[in-house]
Amino acid sequence: MDVAHPTAGWEQLGPSFYRKVQLYTQVFDQDLDLDNYIVAGAPYSGAIALYRDEGKLVAYQPTRTSKPSIDIYSCAGGEPILSIPWDSGSIKGLGWSEDEKLLVVTADGTVRCYFDLQGEFTQFSLGNGAEDSGVKSCRFYAHGLVALLNNNSLVSVSSYSEPRPKLLAPPPEGEVHSWSLIPPSYTNSRSVEVLLSIGQTIYVSDATACEDRGLDQGPFTHITVSPNGKFVALYTKAGRVYVINSTFEENLSEHDSKSKIPPKYVEWCGKDAVVIAWEDEVHLVGPYGSSAKFYYDSGRVHLLPDYDGVRIIANDRCDFLQKVPEDTEEVFKLGSDSPASILLDAVEQLEMQSPKADDNVQLIRPHLVEAVDKCVNAAGQEFSEHWQKQLLKAASFGKSVLDIYNSDDFVDMCETLRVLNAVRNYKIGLPLSYEQYQRLSPSGLITRLLNRHEYLLALRIASYLRLPTDKIYVHWASAKVRLGSEDDDTACRKIVEKLSGKPGISFEAIARAAYEEGRGRLATELLNHEPRAGRQVPLLLSMEEDELALDKAIESGDTDLIYFVLHQLRRKLPLASFFRVINSRPTATALVEAAAHEGDGDGHEDTAMLKDLYYQDDRRIDGAAVFVREALRQPESRTAGDKLALAAKLLADNPKENAFEIGAVREANLLLRMQEGFDRDLGDNFTGLSVNQTMFKLYRLGYSGRAKKIQGEFKVPERVAWWVRLQALVAKRDWNEIEEISKQRKSPIGWEPFFNQCLQAGNPRLAAVFVPKCTGLEQGATITMYEKCGMRVRAAEEAVKLKDGDAWLRLLEAAGRGTNEGREIERVGGQVFGGRGR
């Protein structure tokens, strides 16, 4: 069969060429009158949604149901991918997101977001008075929408995943003849901007203000913004088209359609041409006002704009209208003498075994690399498999002549074309252009195939492109548990058999799908095959499988995960049930206890939790310890005494085994009573202090007798008592008392602590008094001690006594030979170390 030359469908508009490529034929049944339907197409050659126009009377058709529905098709038509019965009110907006979510907006401001082409949806409300005023119409962009209410208010939603409807600046009163929007990604304010035709002019409204652009050619029946947000096309009632920049500062071109009938569509074809469609007639208006016309005999056509062109939908065909890519134009344009065009001709000559093939290659030899690259790129832009092959043959022929050529781009293009040709098949119906595929990305394409349940093709493409396949298997399994008819055991066995050994599989996601479908037992069985406890546990908790969730967390050994489960259980279970769950699990009990000890992280333990835990576990000693710690923190002795009494009561049931603890509580109670007396008699606060702290405070205040009484009552060791007394005397700078102590012959703690404490407190004179009393010191330690006190002469005397010449010389150097101190040091050691001092 002869294949038409690519230029057969080209139209020249000014300096550029445009082409209309037939993608599919026999798209819809002939009895489906597209004139009666609202049609919306997803970006990147995605799905098409049809909904019967409520404003038109439709003749009864026995073959079609009269119940309203939203039917979703591929671009190839045929049987619907999904049919959504509709009984939820009048539809005022039908559109798609960039990731192929179907958005349906009703008159009362309800928005449904169908996210998987299988009927699953989320729902939210526009609010902001939409329910009272009613929605008039909607406009959609990649990840958001704007709704125009009947009172001219504008409600914006910037994200479908986290919808937060907000009012935009209100436009002036008056009829809105038409309107459009500029997405946030193309505005300076990074906020959506709405263009409204009111009166003779255009108003631009954003989040903060509504401004008049000062036009006088209106009113405009159609406003449309180019895909890159830089240009705006305006269509007037008189049939004129104005193309201006989006800042409304420059009128770029005009065109008179000479039609008194308002068109159905005014859309952009790429970023530099405008398409106007009536019932069966399509005008393509290029730069500088040039135009071309296309006619359709099959009736009403609908335009579905895309980033790099526009799809034209009719009953009997689906066409793609786009600007001819530069590389394609350079290769195929009639009369072209570009190196790429000559290379393509050379491969055709080679097929005919003509010697001209080699002549052509030699002619372009200096530009052969460029020619090969152009042929590779042009192959990617072709929808015809014949011309793809011819261009790749030309590129292969050219690179075989070259000594050095990087074939990576050639190989990548071959892979890409195999993928594109597979999804363009009418059974799949995704006629992606090369540019659309680059924007959608291979992973995005696989997601679209999964939404259509084309698992085999998705697996083949993922394997071919060396992409992960785990998402495909999980999606298949999730669909199986939702839609399959097998019993739980059979479904689980088949899924596990299919997915065992596959890397990265998340059984948790499959189990969640089963649980959401009401198959709890299947979900639990599937979770047993999930190797990551961090994924198992949250789902088990949501399934009310609390004890199983706790067991899985404990098995994992992840304390953070166990704490998470315990926190969730503590929030939703009564206290008795919570303790009943953890009592048989020592790890959980230990972590609850540790968490209660840490409390809020500021050193304040959760005493209530500890008391309940120890009571449930019959741990009386630990429970008493909590009361004792509470008593020590009480500012009032009476309250502290009550706490200690409760501790004693807990211990009293078994006095023999708890003898030590009972004694400790009694001593604590005695200390509290004595402290209460000190508070009353001395006018200071002693409650809450330990025994040592109480003695320290008494010594510091000068009540040594009372301190010794405390020592006696609580059998404080003599060494400890001396340490406490020394620290208290140093703290109050009672040097006389310390000097009196120095006259004693012995000290239980030795005399070195006295030296250190006095020196640190800034009294080197008194510290030096204790140097001779220190015994058991290392050789030369007394020299260092006197030196620390600033007494170099005394240190030198010690050096002479110990016959340490190095130390004596060091002291002499430190003092300076000419100083009085230096001369005194020389006098002390001159006779012993005379020779070393010179």
C-alpha positions in Angstrom: 0.0 0.0 0.0 1.3 3.4 -0.9 2.1 5.7 2.0 1.3 9.4 1.6 4.2 11.8 1.8 4.3 13.6 5.1 3.8 17.0 3.4 0.4 15.8 2.0 -1.4 17.2 5.0 0.6 20.4 5.5 -0.8 23.9 5.4 1.4 26.9 5.2 0.5 29.9 7.4 3.0 32.7 6.9 6.5 31.4 7.4 5.3 28.2 9.3 3.7 25.0 8.3 0.9 23.1 10.2 -0.2 19.6 9.7 -3.4 17.6 10.5 -2.6 14.0 11.4 -5.4 11.4 11.4 -5.0 9.5 14.6 -8.1 7.2 14.6 -11.2 6.5 12.6 -14.6 5.3 13.6 -14.3 6.9 17.0 -17.9 7.0 18.1 -21.1 5.4 16.9 -23.0 7.3 14.2 -26.1 7.5 16.4 -24.1 9.4 19.1 -24.8 13.0 18.2 -21.8 14.9 19.6 -23.7 18.1 19.2 -25.7 17.2 22.3 -22.7 16.5 24.5 -20.2 18.5 26.6 -16.7 17.0 25.8 -13.6 17.4 27.9 -10.2 15.9 27.2 -7.3 15.2 29.6 -3.9 16.7 28.8 -1.2 14.7 27.0 -3.7 12.9 24.7 -5.5 11.5 27.7 -9.0 10.3 28.3 -12.1 12.0 27.0 -15.2 12.6 29.1 -18.7 13.0 27.5 -21.8 14.3 29.4 -25.1 15.1 27.8 -25.7 18.8 27.6 -28.5 19.6 30.0 -29.5 22.7 28.0 -30.4 20.8 24.8 -33.5 18.7 24.0 -32.5 15.2 22.8 -34.6 12.9 20.7 -35.5 9.5 22.3 -33.1 6.7 21.2 -34.2 3.2 22.1 -30.6 2.0 21.9 -29.4 4.5 24.5 -30.3 4.8 28.2 -32.1 8.0 29.1 -30.4 8.1 32.5 -27.6 10.7 32.7 -24.1 9.5 32.9 -20.5 10.6 32.4 -18.9 8.4 29.8 -15.1 8.2 29.6 -13.4 7.1 26.4 -9.9 6.9 25.0 -9.1 9.0 22.0 -9.8 5.9 19.8 -13.4 5.8 21.1 -15.1 2.4 20.9 -16.3 1.0 24.3 -16.2 3.4 27.2 -13.3 3.0 29.7 -15.8 3.9 32.5 -19.4 5.0 32.7 -20.3 7.0 35.8 -24.1 7.1 36.5 -24.9 10.7 37.5 -27.7 11.7 39.8 -25.9 14.3 41.9 -27.3 17.5 40.4 -26.6 19.8 37.5 -23.0 19.8 36.2 -21.5 23.2 35.7 -17.9 22.2 35.2 -16.2 19.1 33.6 -12.4 19.1 33.3 -9.2 17.2 33.9 -6.1 17.7 35.9 -2.6 17.2 34.5 -2.4 13.7 36.1 -5.7 12.6 34.5 -8.0 13.2 37.4 -11.6 13.9 36.3 -13.1 16.9 38.0 -16.9 17.4 38.1 -18.4 20.6 39.6 -22.1 20.8 40.3 -24.3 23.9 40.6 -24.2 23.8 44.4 -20.4 24.0 44.6 -19.7 20.3 45.2 -16.5 19.1 43.5 -15.9 15.4 42.8 -12.4 14.3 41.9 -12.3 10.9 40.1 -8.7 9.8 40.5 -8.3 6.3 38.8 -10.7 5.9 35.8 -12.4 3.2 37.9 -15.0 5.3 39.6 -13.2 6.0 42.9 -13.5 9.6 44.0 -13.0 12.2 46.7 -15.3 15.1 47.3 -15.1 18.6 48.7 -17.2 21.8 48.6 -16.2 25.2 47.1 -17.9 27.0 50.1 -17.6 30.8 50.0 -21.3 31.1 49.1 -21.3 28.7 46.2 -24.2 26.7 47.6 -26.4 29.8 48.0 -25.4 31.7 44.8 -24.8 28.7 42.6 -21.9 27.9 40.2 -22.2 29.4 36.7 -19.1 27.8 35.0 -15.6 26.6 35.7 -12.1 26.7 34.2 -9.4 24.1 34.9 -5.6 24.0 34.8 -2.9 21.5 35.7 -3.6 21.1 39.4 -6.4 23.6 40.2 -9.6 25.3 39.1 -11.6 28.5 39.3 -15.4 28.6 39.6 -17.4 31.6 38.5 -20.6 32.0 40.7 -23.9 33.5 39.6 -23.1 36.6 41.6 -19.8 37.1 39.7 -17.7 35.9 42.7 -14.6 33.8 41.8 -13.6 30.8 43.9 -10.1 29.4 43.4 -8.8 25.9 44.3 -5.0 25.6 43.9 -4.7 21.9 44.8 -7.0 18.9 44.4 -5.1 16.8 46.9 -5.4 19.5 49.7 -8.4 21.7 48.5 -8.6 25.1 50.2 -11.1 27.2 48.3 -10.4 30.9 48.4 -12.2 33.9 47.0 -10.4 36.0 44.4 -10.7 39.8 44.1 -14.3 40.4 43.0 -14.9 41.8 39.4 -17.3 44.7 38.8 -21.0 44.1 38.4 -22.2 43.3 34.9 -22.6 40.4 32.5 -19.6 38.2 32.1 -19.6 37.4 28.3 -16.7 35.0 28.5 -13.7 34.3 30.7 -10.5 32.3 31.0 -7.5 32.0 33.3 -3.7 32.1 33.4 -2.3 29.3 35.6 -0.1 30.4 38.5 3.1 28.9 36.9 2.9 31.6 34.2 2.1 34.7 36.3 4.4 37.1 38.1 2.4 36.9 41.3 2.4 33.0 41.3 -1.3 33.3 41.8 -3.9 32.3 39.3 -5.2 35.2 37.2 -8.7 35.3 35.8 -9.5 37.2 32.6 -13.2 38.3 32.3 -15.0 40.0 29.4 -17.3 42.6 31.0 -18.7 45.4 28.9 -16.2 46.5 26.2 -13.1 45.6 28.1 -11.2 42.8 29.9 -10.8 42.7 33.7 -8.0 40.7 35.3 -8.6 39.4 38.8 -6.1 37.7 41.1 -5.9 37.1 44.8 -5.5 40.8 45.7 -7.0 43.0 43.0 -9.2 43.3 39.9 -7.9 45.6 37.2 -9.3 47.0 34.0 -7.0 46.4 31.0 -8.6 49.4 29.1 -9.8 47.6 25.9 -12.7 48.9 23.8 -13.1 46.2 21.1 -15.5 44.0 23.2 -17.6 42.4 24.3 -15.7 39.2 23.6 -17.5 35.9 23.3 -14.3 33.8 23.7 -11.1 34.3 25.6 -8.3 31.7 25.5 -4.8 31.8 26.8 -1.8 30.1 25.1 -0.3 27.0 26.7 2.8 29.0 27.8 0.7 31.8 29.3 2.3 34.5 27.1 -0.5 35.3 24.7 -4.3 35.8 24.8 -6.7 35.3 21.9 -10.0 37.4 22.0 -13.0 36.7 19.7 -15.6 39.4 19.3 -19.3 39.2 18.4 -18.4 40.7 15.1 -16.2 37.7 14.2 -12.8 39.3 14.7 -9.9 37.6 16.5 -7.3 39.7 18.3 -4.1 38.1 19.6 -2.3 40.2 22.2 0.3 39.5 24.9 -0.8 38.5 28.3 0.1 41.9 29.8 -2.3 43.5 27.3 0.4 45.9 26.1 0.8 44.9 22.5 -1.7 43.8 19.8 0.2 41.1 17.9 -2.3 40.2 15.1 -5.9 40.4 13.9 -8.1 38.2 11.8 -11.6 38.5 10.5 -13.4 35.2 10.3 -16.2 36.9 8.3 -18.7 34.7 10.3 -21.8 36.1 12.0 -22.4 32.8 13.7 -20.6 32.5 17.0 -18.1 29.6 17.1 -18.3 26.7 19.5 -14.6 26.8 20.3 -11.7 29.2 20.2 -8.5 27.4 21.3 -4.8 27.6 20.8 -2.9 25.2 18.6 0.5 25.1 20.4 1.7 28.6 21.2 1.5 30.5 18.0 -1.7 29.7 16.2 -5.4 29.8 17.1 -8.1 27.3 16.1 -11.7 28.4 15.7 -14.4 25.7 15.3 -18.0 25.9 14.3 -20.3 22.9 13.9 -18.4 21.2 11.0 -15.9 23.8 10.1 -12.4 24.5 11.6 -10.3 27.6 10.9 -6.6 27.7 11.8 -5.4 31.2 12.2 -1.6 31.6 12.2 0.8 34.5 12.8 0.2 37.7 10.8 -3.5 36.8 10.3 -3.0 34.0 7.7 -5.5 31.2 7.9 -6.5 27.7 6.7 -9.8 25.9 6.7 -10.8 22.3 7.3 -14.3 20.8 6.8 -15.9 17.7 8.4 -18.8 16.0 6.8 -19.7 13.9 9.8 -21.3 16.6 11.8 -20.3 18.4 15.0 -16.6 18.5 15.9 -15.1 19.2 19.4 -11.7 20.7 20.1 -9.5 19.3 22.8 -6.4 21.6 23.3 -3.1 20.2 24.3 0.3 21.7 25.0 1.7 21.3 21.4 -1.5 21.2 19.4 -5.2 20.4 19.4 -7.2 17.2 19.0 -10.2 17.4 16.8 -12.9 14.9 17.7 -15.7 13.9 15.4 -17.8 10.8 15.2 -15.8 9.2 12.4 -12.3 10.4 13.3 -9.8 11.9 15.7 -7.2 14.2 14.2 -4.3 16.0 15.7 -3.5 19.5 14.5 -0.1 20.9 15.3 2.7 23.1 14.0 5.2 21.1 11.9 8.3 20.6 14.1 11.4 22.3 12.8 13.4 19.1 12.2 10.4 17.5 10.3 10.1 20.6 8.2 13.8 20.7 7.4 13.7 17.0 6.3 10.5 16.9 4.3 9.8 20.4 3.0 9.5 20.3 -0.8 12.7 21.6 -2.4 14.7 21.3 0.8 18.4 20.9 0.3 19.3 20.5 4.0 21.8 17.7 4.9 19.1 15.7 6.6 16.8 15.8 3.5 19.7 14.7 1.3 20.5 11.9 3.7 16.9 10.7 3.6 17.1 10.8 -0.2 20.4 8.8 -0.1 18.8 5.9 1.9 16.0 5.8 -0.6 18.6 5.6 -3.4 20.4 2.9 -1.5 17.2 0.8 -1.3 17.1 1.1 -5.1 20.8 0.2 -5.3 21.6 3.4 -7.0 25.2 4.7 -6.9 23.7 8.2 -6.2 23.4 7.1 -2.6 27.1 7.3 -2.0 27.4 10.6 -4.0 24.7 12.2 -1.7 26.5 11.1 1.4 29.8 12.4 0.2 28.1 15.7 -0.7 27.0 16.3 2.9 30.0 14.6 4.6 31.0 17.8 6.5 27.5 18.1 7.9 26.7 14.4 8.3 26.6 14.4 12.1 24.0 17.2 12.0 22.0 15.3 9.3 21.9 12.2 11.4 20.7 14.1 14.5 18.0 15.8 12.5 16.8 12.5 11.1 16.7 11.0 14.6 14.7 13.9 15.9 12.3 14.0 13.0 11.6 10.3 13.4 10.4 11.0 17.0 7.9 13.6 15.6 6.3 11.2 13.1 3.1 9.3 13.8 3.5 7.1 10.7 5.6 4.0 11.4 6.7 3.9 7.8 8.3 7.3 7.9 9.7 6.6 11.4 11.5 3.6 9.9 12.7 5.5 6.9 14.2 8.3 9.0 15.9 5.9 11.4 17.3 4.0 8.4 18.7 7.3 7.1 20.2 8.0 10.5 21.7 4.5 10.7 23.1 4.8 7.2 24.6 8.1 8.0 26.2 7.1 11.3 27.7 3.9 9.6 29.7 6.2 7.4 31.0 8.3 10.3 34.2 7.2 12.0 33.0 8.4 15.4 29.3 9.0 16.5 27.6 8.7 19.8 24.6 6.5 19.2 22.9 7.1 22.6 20.3 9.4 21.2 19.6 7.0 18.3 19.1 4.1 20.7 16.9 6.2 23.0 14.7 7.3 20.1 14.3 3.7 18.9 13.1 2.8 22.4 10.8 5.8 22.7 9.2 5.1 19.3 8.5 1.5 20.2 6.8 2.7 23.4 4.8 5.4 21.6 3.7 3.1 18.8 2.5 0.5 21.4 0.3 3.0 23.3 -0.9 4.7 20.1 -2.6 1.5 19.1 -6.4 1.9 18.9 -6.8 -0.8 21.6 -5.0 1.5 24.1 -5.9 4.9 22.5 -3.1 7.1 23.9 -1.9 9.0 20.8 1.0 10.8 22.5 3.2 13.1 20.5 6.9 13.1 21.2 6.8 16.4 23.2 3.8 15.2 25.2 5.6 12.0 26.1 8.6 14.0 27.3 6.4 16.1 29.5 4.3 13.2 30.8 7.5 11.0 31.4 7.7 7.2 31.2 6.5 6.8 34.8 3.5 9.0 34.1 2.6 6.9 31.0 2.8 3.7 33.1 0.5 5.3 35.7 -2.0 6.0 32.9 -1.8 2.4 31.7 -2.4 1.2 35.3 -5.5 3.3 35.5 -6.8 1.5 32.4 -5.8 -1.9 33.8 -3.3 -2.5 31.0 -1.0 -4.4 33.2 0.8 -6.6 30.6 1.7 -3.6 28.4 2.8 -1.6 31.5 5.1 -4.4 32.6 6.6 -4.8 29.1 7.2 -1.1 28.8 8.7 -0.9 32.3 11.0 -3.8 31.6 11.9 -2.4 28.2 12.8 1.0 29.7 14.5 -0.6 32.8 12.0 1.0 35.2 10.8 -0.5 38.5 7.9 -2.8 38.2 6.8 -3.1 41.9 4.1 -0.4 41.5 2.6 -2.3 38.6 2.3 -5.6 40.6 0.9 -3.8 43.6 -1.7 -2.0 41.5 -2.7 -5.3 39.8 -3.0 -7.1 43.2 -5.0 -4.1 44.7 -7.4 -4.3 41.7 -7.7 -8.0 42.2 -8.8 -7.8 45.8 -11.3 -5.0 44.9 -12.8 -6.5 41.8 -12.0 -10.3 42.1 -14.6 -12.9 42.9 -12.3 -15.4 44.6 -12.6 -16.2 48.3 -10.0 -14.7 50.7 -7.8 -17.8 50.9 -7.6 -18.2 47.1 -7.0 -14.6 46.5 -4.2 -14.4 49.0 -2.6 -17.6 47.6 -2.7 -16.3 44.0 -1.3 -12.9 45.0 1.5 -14.3 47.1 2.4 -16.8 44.4 2.5 -14.0 41.8 4.5 -11.5 43.8 6.8 -13.7 45.8 10.4 -12.9 45.0 9.6 -9.6 43.3 11.7 -6.7 44.7 10.1 -3.7 46.4 6.6 -5.2 46.7 4.4 -3.5 49.4 1.9 -6.0 50.7 0.7 -3.3 53.0 -0.7 -1.3 50.1 -2.5 -4.4 48.9 -3.8 -5.2 52.4 -5.1 -1.6 52.7 -7.0 -2.0 49.5 -8.5 -5.3 50.8 -9.4 -3.6 54.1 -11.1 -0.7 52.4 -13.1 -3.2 50.4 -14.3 -4.7 53.6 -12.2 -7.9 53.4 -10.5 -7.6 56.8 -9.5 -11.3 57.0 -7.7 -11.1 53.6 -6.0 -7.9 54.7 -4.6 -9.6 57.8 -3.4 -12.5 55.8 -1.7 -10.3 53.3 0.0 -8.3 56.0 1.8 -11.4 57.3 3.8 -11.3 54.1 4.8 -7.6 54.5 8.5 -7.7 55.7 8.5 -4.1 57.0 6.8 -3.8 60.4 6.7 0.0 60.0 4.2 -0.6 57.2 2.3 -3.4 58.9 1.6 -1.7 62.2 -0.4 1.5 61.2 -2.8 -0.6 59.0 -3.3 -3.1 61.8 -4.2 -0.3 64.2 -6.7 1.2 61.8 -8.2 -2.3 61.4 -8.6 -2.5 65.2 -6.1 -5.3 65.4 -4.5 -3.7 68.4 -2.8 -6.6 70.1 -1.5 -8.0 66.8 -0.1 -4.5 65.9 1.7 -4.4 69.3 3.1 -7.9 68.8 4.4 -7.0 65.3 6.0 -3.8 66.7 7.7 -5.8 69.5 8.9 -8.4 66.9 10.5 -5.7 64.9 12.7 -4.5 67.8 12.0 -0.9 66.8 11.4 1.0 70.1 10.0 4.1 68.2 7.4 1.9 66.5 6.5 0.2 69.8 6.1 3.6 71.5 3.9 4.7 68.6 1.6 1.7 69.1 1.5 2.2 72.8 0.6 5.8 72.4 -2.2 5.0 70.0 -3.5 2.3 72.4 -3.3 4.6 75.4 -5.4 7.1 73.6 -8.2 4.8 72.5 -8.4 2.1 75.2 -9.7 2.5 78.8 -6.9 2.3 81.4 -7.8 -1.2 82.6 -7.9 -2.5 79.0 -4.6 -0.9 78.2 -2.8 -2.5 81.2 -4.4 -5.8 80.4 -2.9 -5.6 76.9 0.6 -4.8 78.1 0.8 -6.9 81.2 1.5 -10.1 79.2 4.2 -8.4 77.2 7.3 -7.5 79.3 8.9 -5.4 76.6 5.8 -3.2 76.3 5.5 -2.9 80.1 9.2 -1.9 80.4 8.8 0.8 77.7 5.6 2.2 79.3 7.5 2.3 82.6 10.5 4.0 81.1 8.3 6.5 79.3 6.5 7.3 82.5 9.8 7.9 84.3 10.9 10.3 81.5 7.5 12.1 81.7 7.3 15.3 79.6 11.0 15.4 79.0 11.6 18.1 81.7 12.4 15.7 84.5 8.8 15.5 85.7 7.8 11.8 85.6 4.2 10.7 85.0 3.5 9.6 88.5 -0.2 8.8 87.8 0.8 6.3 85.1 3.5 4.8 87.3 1.1 4.4 90.3 -1.5 2.7 88.1 1.1 0.5 86.4 2.6 -0.7 89.7 -0.9 -1.2 91.3 -2.0 -3.3 88.3 1.2 -5.3 88.5 1.2 -5.5 92.4 4.7 -4.0 92.6 4.3 -2.4 96.1 7.9 -1.4 96.6 8.1 0.5 93.3 4.7 2.1 94.0 6.0 3.2 97.4 9.1 4.7 95.8 6.8 6.9 93.6 5.1 8.3 96.7 8.5 8.9 98.3 9.8 10.8 95.2 6.5 12.8 95.2 7.0 13.6 98.9 10.5 14.9 98.3 9.2 17.3 95.6 6.5 18.8 97.8 7.0 22.4 99.0 4.9 21.8 102.1 6.0 19.3 104.8 2.4 18.4 105.6 1.7 17.3 102.1 5.0 15.5 101.9 4.1 13.7 105.1 0.8 12.5 103.7 2.7 11.1 100.7 5.1 9.2 102.9 2.2 7.8 104.9 0.8 6.4 101.7 4.1 4.8 100.9 4.3 3.2 104.4 0.8 1.9 104.0 1.8 0.1 100.7 4.8 -1.5 102.4 3.0 -2.4 105.6 1.4 -5.5 104.2 4.7 -7.5 104.2 6.8 -5.9 107.0 9.5 -8.7 106.9 10.3 -8.5 103.2 10.0 -4.7 103.1 11.9 -4.0 106.4 14.6 -1.9 104.7 12.1 0.1 102.7 9.9 0.7 105.8 12.9 1.9 107.7 13.8 4.3 104.8 10.3 5.7 104.8 10.4 6.2 108.5 13.7 8.0 108.2 12.2 10.2 105.5 9.2 11.0 107.7 11.6 11.8 110.6 13.6 14.1 108.4 10.4 15.9 107.2 9.3 16.5 110.8 12.8 17.9 111.8 12.8 20.1 108.7 9.3 21.3 109.6 10.7 22.3 113.0 13.7 24.1 111.4 11.3 25.9 109.1 9.3 27.1 112.0 12.2 27.9 114.4 14.8 29.3 112.0 12.5 31.1 109.6 14.0 29.4 106.5 12.9 26.7 104.1 14.4 23.2 104.7 11.5 21.1 103.4 12.4 18.9 100.5 16.2 18.9 101.2 18.2 15.7 101.6 20.0 14.9 104.8 23.4 16.2 103.5 21.7 19.3 102.1 20.0 20.0 105.4 23.3 19.6 107.3 25.0 21.9 104.8 22.4 24.6 105.2 22.5 24.4 109.0 26.3 24.7 109.1 26.2 27.6 106.7 23.6 29.4 108.9 25.8 28.8 111.9 23.7 26.1 113.6 26.4 23.5 114.0 24.7 21.9 117.0 21.5 21.2 115.0 23.6 19.9 112.2 25.4 17.4 114.5 22.0 16.3 115.8 21.0 15.5 112.2 24.2 13.6 111.9 23.5 11.6 114.9 19.8 10.8 114.1 20.6 9.6 110.6 24.0 8.0 111.4 25.8 10.1 108.9 29.5 8.8 108.6 32.1 11.1 110.1 33.9 11.5 106.8 30.7 12.7 105.1 29.9 15.1 107.9 33.4 16.6 107.7 33.0 17.1 104.0 29.6 18.8 104.4 31.0 21.0 107.2 34.0 22.0 105.1 31.9 22.9 102.1 29.5 24.9 104.2 32.3 26.9 106.0 34.0 27.7 102.7 30.6 28.7 101.2 30.1 31.2 104.0 33.8 32.2 104.0 34.2 31.4 107.7 38.0 31.5 107.5 38.5 31.8 111.3 36.6 28.5 111.9 38.6 26.8 109.2 41.8 28.1 110.8 40.7 26.7 114.1 40.1 23.3 112.5 43.7 23.4 111.1 45.0 23.3 114.7 43.6 19.9 115.1 46.0 17.0 114.7 43.8 14.7 112.5 41.1 15.0 109.9 38.9 12.0 108.8 39.1 13.3 105.2 42.7 14.3 105.3 44.0 17.9 104.9 44.3 18.0 101.1 40.5 18.8 100.6 41.0 21.8 103.0 43.9 23.0 100.8 41.9 22.6 97.6 38.7 24.2 98.9 40.5 27.3 100.4 42.6 27.8 97.2 39.5 27.5 95.0 37.7 30.0 97.2 40.5 32.6 96.8 42.3 32.3 100.1 45.9 31.1 99.2 47.3 32.2 102.6 45.0 29.9 104.5 45.4 27.1 101.9 49.2 27.2 102.5 48.6 26.5 106.2 47.4 23.0 105.3 50.4 22.1 103.0 52.6 20.9 105.9 49.7 18.9 107.3 49.2 16.9 104.0 50.7 13.5 104.1 51.1 10.7 101.6 51.7 13.1 98.7 53.8 12.3 95.6 57.4 13.5 95.5 57.5 17.2 94.8 53.7 17.8 95.3 54.4 20.3 98.2 56.5 22.4 95.8 53.5 22.7 93.4 51.1 23.4 96.2 53.2 26.3 97.5 53.6 27.6 94.0 49.8 27.5 93.4 49.5 29.6 96.6 51.9 32.2 95.0 54.7 31.4 97.6 57.7 30.7 95.4 60.2 31.2 98.2 58.5 28.6 100.3 58.3 26.4 97.2 62.1 26.9 96.7 62.7 25.9 100.3 60.8 22.7 99.7 62.8 22.1 96.5 66.0 22.5 98.6 64.7 20.2 101.2 63.9 17.6 98.5 67.1 18.4 96.6 65.1 19.0 93.4 67.4 21.2 91.4 65.2 21.4 88.3 62.2 22.7 90.3 64.4 25.2 92.1 65.8 26.5 88.8 62.3 26.7 87.3 61.1 28.8 90.3 64.2 31.0 89.9 63.5 31.6 86.3 59.8 32.3 87.0 60.6 34.9 89.7 63.3 36.6 87.7 67.0 36.8 88.8 67.1 40.5 89.4 64.0 40.7 91.5 63.9 40.6 95.3 62.0 37.2 95.2 64.6 35.9 92.7 67.5 36.9 95.0 65.8 35.3 98.0 65.4 32.1 96.0 69.1 32.2 95.1 70.0 32.8 98.8 67.9 29.8 99.8 69.4 27.3 97.3 72.6 29.0 96.4 74.9 26.8 98.5 73.1 23.6 97.4 72.5 24.5 93.7 75.0 27.4 93.3 76.5 26.1 90.0 73.1 25.7 88.3 72.0 29.2 89.2 74.6 31.0 86.9 
